[in-house]
């Protein structure tokens, strides 16, 4: 008796498993009864009649992706391969259409992608293909959405994920890009060199200006010093002519000393004999004295009306008094 109960219990469990089944999340089950569509079962615990009902198929409601590689030619006769990624999913309330109307959705989607890409890319040049890949993706999605909706599929997104021209074309594009960058680098280097030359010229001009200003200040101070020296010598009873000559001779010796301090100097100051300083002093004193007497004579002549009337003509000459 116990074994009979055990057998019946075992048979009951088997029948129970034949009656019930579960459907996973994001999945739809198609049930057929005697070979004819009966119902769509959603996720959860479901029941069916053994032998009478059967599971005809499962449809995933998740978003799926299909990658399609299309080779075509651009407007400028460059062969290029495009990788188009199509993201799609079964519309939840159109599981019947997705299951019964379309046998192979992958082949259908691939065909439409080929058709659209080979219609759009030949209108564009190679550079435009890279720039307008989003427009190509939009065209593919629009065409697919219109065609696949009637089959129970929704096109979520289309992406042009890769554009691969011929290998030689890529090398040529890289060379063009490198040449453009070298040209740009040369322009920048030229601009930098020009700016450097301009700034160097400005610096030299400023240096010369400051140098000239320094020389002018130096000579101004020298003149002030010479004036003070003449005043001191005048106070000691030395005339201005003699003081000037003495200062010039002193500067002459200072110049000789400065030249002698530089090793390897090839500058020769003429005259440079031992008696040159004495001769220079006498000559300068004589010249200053003669110039002074000439000025006094000219002033006296201009102040005397009688002498002014008997002004010498242009050809007349003056006789300088001899220096004692």
C-alpha positions as CSV (number, residue, x, y, z in Angstrom):
1,X,0.0,0.0,0.0
2,X,2.8,2.3,0.9
3,X,4.6,1.7,-2.4
4,X,1.4,2.5,-4.4
5,X,1.0,5.8,-2.6
6,X,4.6,6.6,-3.4
7,X,4.2,5.8,-7.1
8,X,1.0,7.9,-7.3
9,X,2.8,10.8,-5.6
10,X,5.7,10.5,-8.0
11,X,3.3,10.5,-11.0
12,X,1.5,13.5,-9.5
13,X,4.7,15.5,-9.2
14,X,5.6,14.7,-12.8
15,X,2.1,15.8,-14.0
16,X,2.5,18.9,-11.9
17,X,5.7,19.8,-13.6
18,X,4.1,19.2,-17.0
19,X,1.3,21.6,-16.1
20,X,3.4,24.5,-14.7
21,X,6.4,26.4,-15.9
22,X,8.1,29.7,-15.2
23,X,9.0,32.6,-17.5
24,X,12.1,34.6,-16.8
25,X,12.2,38.4,-16.5
26,X,12.4,40.3,-19.9
27,X,11.3,37.2,-21.7
28,X,8.1,36.3,-23.5
29,X,6.9,32.7,-24.2
30,X,4.8,31.8,-27.2
31,X,2.3,29.0,-26.5
32,X,0.7,26.9,-29.3
33,X,-2.3,24.5,-28.9
34,X,-2.3,21.7,-31.4
35,X,0.1,23.7,-33.5
36,X,-1.9,26.9,-33.5
37,X,-1.0,30.1,-31.7
38,X,-2.7,30.2,-28.4
39,X,-1.2,32.9,-26.2
40,X,1.8,34.9,-25.0
41,X,3.0,34.2,-21.5
42,X,4.8,36.9,-19.5
43,X,7.3,36.5,-16.7
44,X,6.2,34.6,-13.7
45,X,4.6,31.2,-12.9
46,X,2.4,29.9,-15.8
47,X,0.2,26.9,-16.6
48,X,-0.3,24.8,-19.7
49,X,-2.1,21.6,-20.6
50,X,0.4,18.8,-21.2
51,X,0.3,17.3,-24.7
52,X,-2.3,19.9,-25.8
53,X,-0.2,23.0,-25.3
54,X,3.5,23.4,-26.0
55,X,6.1,26.1,-25.8
56,X,6.7,27.2,-29.4
57,X,9.5,29.6,-28.7
58,X,11.0,32.3,-26.4
59,X,11.5,35.9,-27.3
60,X,14.0,38.1,-25.4
61,X,12.7,41.6,-24.6
62,X,16.2,42.9,-23.8
63,X,18.0,45.4,-26.0
64,X,20.2,43.5,-28.4
65,X,23.0,44.8,-30.6
66,X,24.0,43.7,-34.1
67,X,27.3,44.9,-35.7
68,X,27.2,45.2,-39.5
69,X,30.4,45.9,-41.5
70,X,29.7,47.5,-44.9
71,X,32.3,48.2,-47.6
72,X,31.5,50.9,-50.1
73,X,33.0,53.7,-52.1
74,X,32.9,57.5,-51.4
75,X,32.3,60.3,-53.9
76,X,36.0,60.8,-54.4
77,X,36.4,57.0,-55.3
78,X,37.9,55.9,-52.0
79,X,36.9,52.5,-50.7
80,X,36.0,52.6,-47.1
81,X,34.6,50.1,-44.5
82,X,32.0,51.3,-42.0
83,X,31.0,49.4,-38.9
84,X,27.4,50.2,-38.0
85,X,26.1,49.0,-34.6
86,X,22.3,48.6,-34.5
87,X,20.6,48.4,-31.1
88,X,17.1,46.9,-31.3
89,X,14.5,45.1,-29.1
90,X,11.2,43.3,-29.5
91,X,8.1,45.5,-28.8
92,X,6.4,44.0,-25.8
93,X,2.9,44.1,-27.2
94,X,4.0,42.9,-30.7
95,X,5.7,39.6,-29.7
96,X,3.3,37.7,-32.1
97,X,4.6,39.8,-35.1
98,X,8.2,39.4,-34.1
99,X,7.9,35.6,-33.7
100,X,5.7,34.7,-36.7
101,X,6.3,37.5,-39.3
102,X,10.1,37.5,-39.4
103,X,12.1,34.3,-39.4
104,X,15.6,35.9,-39.2
105,X,15.7,39.5,-37.9
106,X,19.5,39.6,-38.1
107,X,19.5,39.1,-41.9
108,X,16.7,41.6,-42.4
109,X,18.5,44.3,-40.4
110,X,21.8,43.6,-42.1
111,X,20.2,44.0,-45.5
112,X,18.6,47.3,-44.7
113,X,21.9,48.6,-43.2
114,X,23.8,47.7,-46.4
115,X,21.1,49.3,-48.5
116,X,21.1,52.6,-46.6
117,X,24.9,52.9,-46.2
118,X,25.6,52.2,-49.8
119,X,23.1,54.9,-50.8
120,X,24.4,57.6,-48.4
121,X,28.2,57.2,-48.4
122,X,28.7,57.6,-52.2
123,X,27.2,61.1,-51.9
124,X,30.0,62.2,-49.6
125,X,33.7,62.7,-49.9
126,X,36.0,60.8,-47.6
127,X,36.5,63.8,-45.2
128,X,32.8,64.4,-45.1
129,X,32.2,60.8,-44.2
130,X,34.2,61.3,-41.0
131,X,32.4,64.6,-40.2
132,X,28.9,63.4,-41.0
133,X,28.9,59.9,-39.6
134,X,26.1,60.9,-37.3
135,X,24.0,61.8,-40.3
136,X,24.6,58.4,-41.7
137,X,23.6,56.8,-38.5
138,X,20.4,58.8,-38.4
139,X,19.5,57.8,-42.0
140,X,20.1,54.1,-41.1
141,X,17.9,54.4,-38.0
142,X,15.1,56.1,-39.9
143,X,15.0,53.5,-42.6
144,X,15.2,50.6,-40.2
145,X,12.6,52.0,-37.9
146,X,10.1,52.3,-40.7
147,X,10.8,48.8,-42.0
148,X,11.1,46.9,-38.7
149,X,8.1,48.3,-36.8
150,X,5.7,46.2,-38.9
151,X,7.7,43.1,-37.8
152,X,7.4,44.0,-34.1
153,X,10.9,45.3,-33.6
154,X,12.0,48.8,-32.3
155,X,15.2,50.3,-33.4
156,X,16.6,51.9,-30.2
157,X,19.9,53.4,-31.6
158,X,22.2,53.2,-34.6
159,X,25.9,54.1,-34.3
160,X,28.7,54.3,-36.9
161,X,31.4,53.0,-34.6
162,X,34.3,52.7,-37.1
163,X,35.4,54.2,-40.4
164,X,38.3,52.3,-42.0
165,X,39.6,53.6,-45.3
166,X,42.1,51.7,-47.5
167,X,45.5,51.3,-45.9
168,X,47.3,53.4,-48.6
169,X,44.7,56.2,-48.2
170,X,45.3,56.2,-44.4
171,X,49.1,56.6,-45.0
172,X,48.4,59.4,-47.5
173,X,46.1,61.2,-45.0
174,X,48.8,60.8,-42.3
175,X,51.4,62.3,-44.6
176,X,49.1,65.3,-45.4
177,X,48.4,65.8,-41.7
178,X,52.1,65.7,-40.9
179,X,52.9,68.1,-43.7
180,X,50.2,70.5,-42.4
181,X,51.6,70.4,-38.9
182,X,55.2,70.9,-40.2
183,X,54.0,73.9,-42.1
184,X,52.3,75.3,-39.0
185,X,55.4,74.7,-36.9
186,X,57.5,76.5,-39.5
187,X,55.2,79.5,-39.4
188,X,55.3,79.6,-35.6
189,X,59.1,79.3,-35.7
190,X,59.3,82.1,-38.2
191,X,57.0,84.3,-36.1
192,X,59.2,83.6,-33.0
193,X,62.4,84.5,-34.9
194,X,60.9,87.7,-36.2
195,X,59.7,88.7,-32.7
196,X,63.1,87.9,-31.4
197,X,64.8,90.1,-34.0
198,X,62.4,93.0,-33.3
199,X,62.8,92.7,-29.6
200,X,66.6,92.6,-30.0
201,X,66.6,95.7,-32.1
202,X,64.4,97.5,-29.6
203,X,66.7,96.4,-26.8
204,X,69.8,97.7,-28.8
205,X,68.0,101.0,-29.5
206,X,67.2,101.4,-25.8
207,X,70.8,100.5,-24.9
208,X,72.2,103.1,-27.3
209,X,69.8,105.7,-26.0
210,X,70.8,105.0,-22.4
211,X,74.4,104.9,-23.4
212,X,74.1,108.3,-25.2
213,X,72.4,109.7,-22.2
214,X,75.1,108.4,-20.0
215,X,77.9,109.9,-22.2
216,X,76.0,113.2,-22.2
217,X,75.7,113.1,-18.4
218,X,79.4,112.2,-18.1
219,X,80.5,115.1,-20.3
220,X,78.3,117.4,-18.5
221,X,79.9,116.4,-15.2
222,X,83.3,116.7,-16.8
223,X,82.5,120.2,-17.9
224,X,81.4,121.1,-14.4
225,X,84.6,119.7,-13.0
226,X,86.7,121.6,-15.6
227,X,84.9,124.8,-14.7
228,X,85.6,124.3,-11.1
229,X,89.2,123.5,-11.8
230,X,89.6,126.7,-13.9
231,X,88.0,128.7,-11.0
232,X,90.5,127.2,-8.6
233,X,93.5,127.9,-10.9
234,X,92.2,131.5,-11.4
235,X,92.2,131.9,-7.7
236,X,95.8,130.9,-7.6
237,X,96.8,133.6,-10.1
238,X,96.8,131.5,-13.3
239,X,95.0,133.0,-16.3
240,X,92.1,131.2,-17.9
241,X,94.2,130.4,-21.0
242,X,97.0,128.9,-19.0
243,X,94.5,127.0,-16.9
244,X,92.8,125.6,-19.9
245,X,96.1,124.5,-21.5
246,X,97.2,122.9,-18.2
247,X,93.9,121.0,-17.9
248,X,94.3,119.7,-21.5
249,X,97.9,118.6,-20.8
250,X,96.7,116.9,-17.6
251,X,94.0,115.0,-19.6
252,X,96.7,114.1,-22.1
253,X,98.7,112.4,-19.4
254,X,95.6,110.7,-18.0
255,X,94.8,109.3,-21.4
256,X,98.4,107.9,-21.8
257,X,98.1,106.3,-18.3
258,X,94.8,104.7,-19.2
259,X,96.2,103.3,-22.4
260,X,99.3,102.0,-20.7
261,X,97.2,100.1,-18.1
262,X,95.7,97.9,-20.9
263,X,97.9,95.0,-21.8
264,X,98.3,94.3,-25.5
265,X,96.9,97.7,-26.6
266,X,98.0,98.8,-30.1
267,X,96.7,102.4,-29.8
268,X,99.4,105.0,-30.5
269,X,98.7,108.6,-29.5
270,X,100.5,111.2,-31.7
271,X,102.5,113.3,-30.9
272,X,104.0,111.2,-28.2
273,X,107.6,112.4,-27.7
274,X,109.0,113.4,-24.3
275,X,108.7,117.1,-25.3
276,X,105.2,116.8,-26.7
277,X,103.5,117.9,-23.6
278,X,105.7,121.0,-23.2
279,X,105.2,122.0,-26.9
280,X,101.5,121.3,-26.6
281,X,101.3,123.6,-23.5
282,X,103.2,126.4,-25.2
283,X,101.1,126.2,-28.4
284,X,97.8,126.2,-26.6
285,X,98.8,129.1,-24.4
286,X,99.9,131.1,-27.4
287,X,96.7,130.3,-29.3
288,X,94.4,131.2,-26.3
289,X,96.3,134.5,-25.8
290,X,96.1,135.4,-29.5
291,X,92.4,134.6,-29.6
292,X,91.8,136.7,-26.5
293,X,93.7,139.7,-27.9
294,X,91.8,139.4,-31.2
295,X,88.5,139.5,-29.4
296,X,89.5,142.6,-27.4
297,X,90.8,144.3,-30.5
298,X,87.5,143.6,-32.3
299,X,85.4,144.9,-29.4
300,X,87.5,148.2,-29.2
301,X,87.2,148.7,-32.9
302,X,83.4,148.3,-32.8
303,X,83.1,150.8,-29.9
304,X,85.3,153.5,-31.6
305,X,83.3,155.3,-34.4
306,X,86.4,156.5,-36.2
307,X,87.7,153.0,-36.5
308,X,84.2,151.7,-37.4
309,X,84.2,154.1,-40.4
310,X,87.6,152.9,-41.5
311,X,86.6,149.3,-41.3
312,X,89.0,147.1,-43.3
313,X,87.7,145.6,-46.5
314,X,87.2,141.9,-46.9
315,X,90.7,141.5,-48.3
316,X,92.4,143.1,-45.3
317,X,94.3,141.0,-42.8
318,X,95.2,141.3,-39.2
319,X,98.6,140.9,-37.7
320,X,98.6,139.0,-34.4
321,X,100.9,140.4,-31.7
322,X,103.8,138.2,-30.9
323,X,103.6,136.3,-27.7
324,X,106.2,137.4,-25.2
